[in-house]
Amino acid sequence: MVSEGGLGNGTNGSSASVEHEAMGELGADSIHVSQSAVRNLRAGHATVERSAIQNLEADEADIEHSMVLAASGREVEVEESVVGVVVGRTVEAQEARVFLLAAPVVNGNLKAVIDIRSMFAFGAGFAAMGMLLRTIGGLVFRR
């Protein structure tokens, strides 16, 4: 069931509520998605409950009991959900699992496989290894 107050590009004060649907594109200023699957969701404010979303872009996103491949926004709130990639200014989490987390401010109970600190550590390790291999290669193959 789709209830809409002007679905579109999210620029005209539009709002949408989607329940038990599968959709490709969804955009509005305010969106509530429940027990649905959406490929691309763009909104000023998005609330996602018990749904699967491939790509979520919102200024403010609330994700509850859902699976999201990629979420980006100014403020992202994740509760008892699994998210592949989260990019945001502030991330609030309760019992959340994330593969890649890129946010300067993170609050709550969140388990991330890769975060900003580990990205820098991996980068520094690869750079140091590259310099070491170049130095060894230069000494070994010196003419």
N, C-alpha and C positions, 0 to 999 in steps of 0.2 A: 504494500500500500504506500503510495507516494502522496504526501500532502504538500502542496507548494503554494508559496506566496510570491511567485515570480522567479522560477528557476532561471539561471542565466550565468552571467560572468561575475556576479557578486558585487556589482557596483551601484545597484539601485535600491538598497535597503531590502533585498530579497531574503527570504528564508525558505527552508525546506525541511521536511521530516520524511525519512525513508524507513520503512519497516518491511522485513521479509521480501526484499528485492535483490536482484542482481543488475548492476548498472555499469556502464563504461565510464562515462564522464558525469560529474556532479559538481556544480559550482553555485554558491550563493553567499550572502554576507553571513548568514547563520544557518548551520546545518546540524540536524540530529539524525544519526544513522543507528538503527537498532536491528540486530539479527539479519544483516544484509552483507552483500559483497559488492565492493566498488573498486574499479580500476584506478581512477584518478579523482581525488576529492580536493577541491580548493574552496577555502572559506575564510572569512574574517574570524569567526568562532565556529569550531567543529566539536561536536560531542559524538563519540563513537562507543557503542555498547554492544558487546557480544557479536562482533562483526569481523570481516576480513577486508582489509584495505591494502591495495598495492602501493599507492603513492598518496600521501596526505600532506597538503601544504595549507597552513592556517596561521594567522597571527596568534591565536590561542587555541590549543587543542587539548581536549580531555579524552583519553583513551582508557576504557574500562573493559576488562574481561575480553580482550580482542587480540587479533593478530594483525600486525601492520608491517609491511616490508620496509617502507621508508617514511619517516615523519619529520617535517621541518616546520619551525615556527618560532615566534618570539618567546612564548611560554608554552611548554608542553608538559602535560600532566599524565602520568601513566600509572594505572592501578591494576594489579594482577593481570598483566598482559605480556605478550612477547612482541618485541619490535626488532627488526633487523638493523636499521640505522636511524638514530635520532640526532638531529642537528637543531640546536636552539640556543637562545640566550639563557633561559632558565628552565631546568627540568626538575619537576617534582615527581617522586615515585613512591609507590607502595607495592612491595612484592612484585617487582618488574624484572624482566630479563631482556637484555639488549646485547646485540653483537657489537656494534660500533656506536660509541657515544662521543659526540663533539659538542660540549656545552661548558662554558666557564663556571656556571653555578648549577650544582646538583644537590638536591635535598631529598632525604628519605632513604628507603630501602631498595637499592637497585643493584643488580649484578650485571656488570658489563664485561665482555670478553676483551674489547679494546676500547680504551678511553684516550683522552688527549695526552696524558702523561706517558702511556705506553706507546702512543704514536711517535712522540718525540724520542723515546728511548730506542725504539726500533730504527728510526731514522738515523740517530747518532751512531748506533751499532753498525748499521749498513755503511755509513760514511767512513767510520773508523776501519772497518774491514776492507773497504775499497782502497783506502789510502795505504793500508798495510800490504795488500796484494800488489798494488802498483809499485811500492817500494821494493818488495821482494822480487817482483818480476824485473825491475830495472837492474837489480844487483845480479840476478841469475843470468839474464840475457844481455849483459853489458858487453860491448865489443871493444 
